């Protein structure tokens, strides 16, 4: 990433001091970032991209092609899913022979594959599931399946490095929720749109969608409303952290914790909602606000054994970041490998994992295990 930052700065003819002033950081920090001697978090990357007038993806890089056949297949099917979504209109799609029960079974399988971090498997099946959903004659049943299925499509595409494709899936999810006229489904759709928006650094619009959806859900007694409302508080905490409003983020995290204590652990809308999930988000928030020691203490109270693989992977990747930040290099490597064991496709695609691995290499922690992981992520090891 440092090379991409340097090249873009030099193309504009800017000095390091000028570029750093635009990003609101010191020139010494900018210089160290360019040389790969200082790591960045997801919020700093947004500031760097804004300073250089480019997208976050321009700096983090397009999807890598690791030495992983499943990920190679996932990226082929990502393009196929994109074309299918473009070719299948929300209204007026051609009727298909599939029944509602067949679509529900297939949708359940796709959601389960995503929960196991099998993005290749989910995307492969989405190629046929998308037109089948739109071809159902029972329109309301079709829309009810589209909301979670397009959510899975969004997450799968985003996690293998296709944010633009993921945005279309999030928009389709929002369209389906709007046609259902269901505030709970609309809350899920808002969280999905916000996730893609925040991924690209647009925290303001992401927060606005979640604010509006949260207001619609406040006081609702509908099934799953409280779970989705709690999740929207977590999302807004992330957005406010990106907007440098730490106190506001803390308020939303506290409200999410209060709701989770009331609901307990649930599986509503595939959110894996509950106190454990709130702890995962708090841990990430502590990391992103420069408190790795606190993140490690929070992690000690998290039992990830009952969580879906996709949540476990985030836990191990964040714990690896925290361990690296406090100088526990061997633990950081061990946790990266734990993430890979739980969700190899996710870990090998993760920008966070690559940045942690690069920092570990810079520190001289080039063990055979880390070198092997870097090879599987197609990272060059000097």
C-alpha positions in Angstrom: 0.0 0.0 0.0 2.9 2.4 0.7 4.0 2.1 -2.9 0.5 3.0 -4.2 0.4 6.0 -1.9 3.8 7.2 -3.0 3.0 6.8 -6.7 -0.3 8.7 -6.4 1.4 11.5 -4.5 4.3 11.8 -7.0 1.8 11.8 -10.0 0.3 14.9 -8.5 3.7 16.5 -7.9 3.1 17.0 -4.2 5.7 17.0 -1.5 5.2 14.7 1.5 4.6 17.7 3.7 1.8 19.0 1.4 0.1 15.6 1.1 0.4 15.0 4.9 -1.2 18.4 5.6 -4.2 17.5 3.4 -4.6 14.2 5.4 -4.2 15.8 8.8 -1.2 13.8 9.8 2.5 14.6 10.3 4.9 14.4 7.4 7.0 11.9 9.3 4.0 9.6 9.7 3.2 9.9 5.9 6.9 9.1 5.1 6.9 6.1 7.3 3.6 4.8 5.8 5.1 5.2 2.3 8.1 3.2 3.3 6.0 0.5 5.0 7.3 1.3 8.4 4.0 2.4 9.9 0.8 0.6 9.7 -2.6 2.3 9.0 -6.0 1.5 10.4 -9.2 1.5 8.4 -10.0 5.1 9.4 -6.5 6.5 8.5 -6.8 4.9 5.0 -9.9 6.9 4.4 -8.0 10.1 5.3 -5.2 9.2 3.0 -7.6 8.4 0.1 -9.4 11.7 0.7 -6.1 13.6 0.7 -5.0 11.9 -2.6 -8.5 12.3 -4.1 -8.9 8.6 -4.9 -10.9 5.7 -3.5 -9.9 3.5 -0.6 -9.7 0.6 -2.9 -7.2 2.5 -5.1 -4.9 2.4 -2.0 -5.6 -1.0 -0.5 -5.5 -2.7 -3.9 -8.0 -4.6 -6.0 -8.8 -8.2 -5.1 -5.7 -10.3 -4.7 -5.5 -13.7 -6.4 -4.0 -16.0 -3.7 -2.8 -19.5 -4.2 -6.2 -20.8 -3.4 -8.4 -22.6 -5.9 -11.5 -21.8 -4.0 -10.8 -18.1 -4.0 -10.0 -18.2 -7.7 -13.4 -19.8 -8.3 -15.0 -17.2 -6.0 -13.7 -14.4 -8.1 -14.9 -15.9 -11.3 -18.3 -16.4 -9.8 -18.3 -12.9 -8.4 -18.3 -11.6 -12.0 -21.0 -14.1 -12.9 -23.2 -13.0 -10.0 -22.7 -9.3 -11.0 -23.9 -10.1 -14.5 -26.9 -12.1 -13.3 -27.9 -9.2 -11.0 -27.6 -6.7 -13.9 -29.5 -9.0 -16.2 -32.3 -9.8 -13.7 -34.8 -6.9 -13.2 -36.5 -6.4 -9.9 -39.8 -6.1 -11.6 -40.8 -8.1 -14.7 -38.3 -10.9 -14.5 -39.0 -14.1 -16.5 -41.0 -16.7 -14.6 -38.9 -19.8 -13.6 -40.1 -23.3 -12.8 -38.7 -23.3 -9.3 -41.2 -23.5 -6.4 -41.2 -21.4 -3.2 -40.0 -24.4 -1.2 -37.1 -25.1 -3.6 -36.0 -21.5 -3.4 -36.2 -21.4 0.4 -34.1 -24.6 0.6 -31.5 -23.2 -1.7 -31.5 -19.8 0.1 -31.0 -21.6 3.4 -28.0 -23.5 1.9 -26.4 -20.3 0.5 -26.8 -18.5 3.9 -25.2 -21.5 5.7 -22.3 -21.5 3.2 -21.7 -17.8 3.9 -21.8 -18.4 7.7 -19.0 -20.9 7.2 -17.0 -18.4 5.2 -17.4 -20.5 2.1 -17.8 -17.5 -0.2 -16.9 -19.6 -3.3 -19.7 -22.0 -2.5 -22.2 -19.2 -1.8 -21.4 -17.3 -5.0 -21.5 -20.4 -7.2 -25.0 -21.2 -6.0 -26.2 -17.5 -6.2 -25.7 -17.6 -10.0 -28.8 -19.9 -10.3 -30.6 -18.7 -7.1 -30.9 -15.0 -8.1 -33.0 -15.6 -11.3 -35.0 -18.4 -9.5 -36.0 -16.0 -6.7 -37.1 -13.3 -9.2 -39.0 -15.9 -11.2 -41.3 -16.9 -8.4 -45.0 -16.2 -9.0 -45.6 -15.6 -5.3 -44.1 -12.1 -5.2 -44.2 -11.6 -1.5 -42.5 -14.9 -0.8 -39.8 -13.9 -3.4 -39.2 -10.6 -1.7 -38.9 -12.2 1.7 -36.1 -14.5 0.4 -34.4 -11.7 -1.5 -33.6 -9.6 1.7 -31.3 -12.2 3.4 -30.0 -13.7 0.1 -28.9 -10.3 -1.3 -27.4 -9.7 2.1 -25.3 -12.8 1.7 -24.4 -11.8 -1.8 -23.2 -8.4 -0.5 -21.1 -9.9 2.3 -19.6 -12.6 0.0 -18.7 -10.0 -2.7 -17.3 -7.6 -0.2 -15.2 -10.2 1.6 -13.5 -11.4 -1.6 -12.7 -7.8 -2.6 -15.6 -6.6 -4.9 -17.1 -3.5 -3.2 -18.8 -2.2 -6.4 -20.5 -5.5 -7.0 -21.4 -5.7 -3.3 -23.1 -2.3 -3.6 -25.5 -3.5 -6.3 -26.4 -6.5 -4.0 -27.0 -4.1 -1.1 -29.2 -1.9 -3.3 -31.2 -5.0 -4.4 -31.6 -5.9 -0.8 -33.0 -2.4 0.0 -35.3 -2.5 -3.0 -36.8 -5.8 -1.8 -37.2 -4.6 1.8 -38.9 -1.5 0.5 -41.4 -3.5 -1.6 -42.1 -5.7 1.4 -42.9 -2.6 3.5 -41.4 -4.3 6.5 -39.4 -2.0 8.9 -37.4 -4.9 10.3 -36.3 -6.0 6.8 -35.6 -2.4 6.0 -33.3 -2.2 9.0 -31.4 -5.2 7.8 -31.1 -3.6 4.3 -29.9 -0.3 5.8 -27.2 -2.1 7.7 -26.1 -3.8 4.5 -26.0 -0.6 2.5 -24.1 1.1 5.4 -21.6 -1.7 5.5 -20.6 -1.2 1.9 -20.6 2.6 2.2 -18.4 2.5 5.3 -16.0 0.1 3.6 -15.3 2.9 1.1 -15.0 5.5 3.9 -18.4 7.1 3.4 -19.3 7.1 7.1 -21.7 10.0 7.0 -24.2 8.4 4.6 -23.8 5.0 6.3 -24.7 6.6 9.6 -27.7 8.4 8.1 -29.2 5.1 6.7 -28.8 3.4 10.1 -30.3 6.4 12.0 -33.4 6.4 9.8 -33.9 2.7 10.1 -33.3 2.8 13.8 -35.9 5.5 14.2 -38.4 3.4 12.4 -37.7 0.4 14.6 -37.7 2.2 18.0 -40.6 0.9 20.1 -41.5 -1.8 17.5 -42.8 -5.1 18.9 -42.3 -6.9 15.6 -40.4 -10.2 15.6 -36.6 -9.5 15.4 -37.0 -5.7 15.7 -35.0 -5.4 18.8 -32.2 -7.6 17.5 -31.9 -5.5 14.3 -32.1 -2.3 16.3 -29.3 -3.4 18.5 -27.2 -4.3 15.4 -27.9 -0.8 14.0 -26.4 0.6 17.2 -23.2 -1.4 16.6 -23.0 -0.1 13.0 -23.5 3.5 14.1 -20.7 3.1 16.7 -18.4 2.1 13.9 -19.5 5.0 11.7 -19.1 7.5 14.5 -15.6 6.1 15.2 -14.8 6.8 11.6 -16.1 10.3 12.0 -13.8 10.7 15.1 -16.8 11.0 17.5 -15.5 8.6 20.1 -18.0 9.6 22.8 -20.9 9.1 20.4 -19.6 5.7 19.4 -19.3 4.7 23.1 -23.0 5.7 23.6 -24.2 3.4 20.8 -22.0 0.6 22.0 -23.5 1.0 25.5 -27.1 0.9 24.1 -26.3 -2.1 22.0 -25.0 -3.9 25.1 -28.2 -3.0 27.0 -30.3 -4.5 24.2 -28.2 -7.6 24.0 -28.5 -8.2 27.7 -32.2 -8.2 27.3 -32.4 -10.3 24.1 -29.6 -12.8 24.9 -28.0 -14.7 22.0 -30.2 -15.0 18.9 -30.0 -16.0 15.3 -32.5 -13.5 13.9 -31.7 -12.4 10.3 -28.3 -14.2 10.4 -26.9 -11.5 12.7 -25.6 -13.8 15.4 -26.9 -11.0 17.7 -26.2 -11.0 21.4 -23.7 -10.1 24.1 -20.8 -12.0 22.3 -21.3 -10.0 19.1 -21.4 -6.8 21.0 -18.1 -7.7 22.6 -16.6 -8.4 19.2 -17.5 -4.9 18.0 -16.3 -3.3 21.2 -13.0 -5.1 20.7 -12.6 -3.8 17.2 -13.6 -0.3 18.4 -10.9 -0.4 21.0 -8.3 -1.5 18.4 -9.4 1.3 16.0 -9.1 3.9 18.7 -5.5 2.9 19.7 -6.2 0.7 22.7 -4.9 -2.8 21.9 -4.4 -3.7 25.6 -8.1 -3.1 26.3 -9.0 -5.1 23.2 -7.1 -8.0 24.5 -8.8 -7.8 27.8 -12.2 -7.7 26.1 -11.3 -10.7 24.0 -10.6 -12.7 27.2 -14.3 -12.6 28.0 -15.5 -13.7 24.6 -16.5 -17.3 23.9 -16.5 -17.6 20.1 -17.2 -21.4 20.1 -20.9 -20.9 19.5 -20.6 -18.2 16.9 -20.6 -18.8 13.1 -17.3 -19.1 11.4 -17.6 -15.7 9.8 -17.7 -14.1 13.3 -14.9 -16.2 14.6 -12.6 -15.1 11.8 -13.1 -11.5 12.6 -12.4 -12.2 16.2 -9.0 -14.0 15.5 -8.0 -11.3 13.0 -8.7 -8.5 15.4 -6.9 -10.4 18.2 -3.9 -10.8 16.0 -3.9 -7.1 15.2 -4.0 -6.4 19.0 -1.2 -8.9 19.8 1.0 -7.4 17.1 0.4 -3.9 18.3 1.6 -4.8 21.8 4.7 -6.6 20.5 3.5 -10.2 21.0 4.6 -11.3 17.5 4.4 -15.1 18.1 0.9 -14.8 19.5 -0.1 -12.6 16.5 1.1 -15.3 14.1 -0.7 -18.0 16.0 -4.0 -16.0 15.8 -3.6 -15.3 12.1 -3.3 -19.1 11.6 -6.3 -19.7 13.8 -8.3 -17.3 11.6 -7.1 -19.2 8.5 -8.1 -22.5 10.0 -11.7 -21.3 10.7 -12.2 -19.4 7.4 -9.4 -19.8 4.9 -11.1 -17.9 2.1 -11.8 -15.0 4.4 -8.3 -14.9 6.0 -6.5 -15.1 2.7 -8.6 -12.3 1.2 -8.4 -10.0 4.2 -6.7 -6.6 3.9 -6.4 -6.6 7.7 -4.6 -10.0 7.7 -2.2 -8.8 5.0 -1.4 -5.6 6.9 -0.8 -7.5 10.1 1.4 -10.0 8.3 3.5 -7.2 6.7 4.0 -5.6 10.0 5.1 -8.9 11.5 7.6 -9.4 8.7 8.9 -5.9 9.2 9.5 -6.8 12.9 11.5 -9.8 11.9 8.9 -12.4 12.8 9.4 -14.4 9.6 8.7 -17.8 11.0 8.1 -20.8 8.6 4.4 -20.6 9.6 4.1 -16.9 8.8 6.0 -17.4 5.5 3.6 -20.2 4.6 0.6 -18.0 5.3 2.1 -15.2 3.2 2.6 -17.6 0.3 -1.0 -18.6 0.5 -2.0 -15.0 0.4 0.3 -14.4 -2.5 2.4 -11.9 -0.5 6.1 -11.5 -1.3 8.4 -12.4 1.5 11.9 -10.9 1.3 
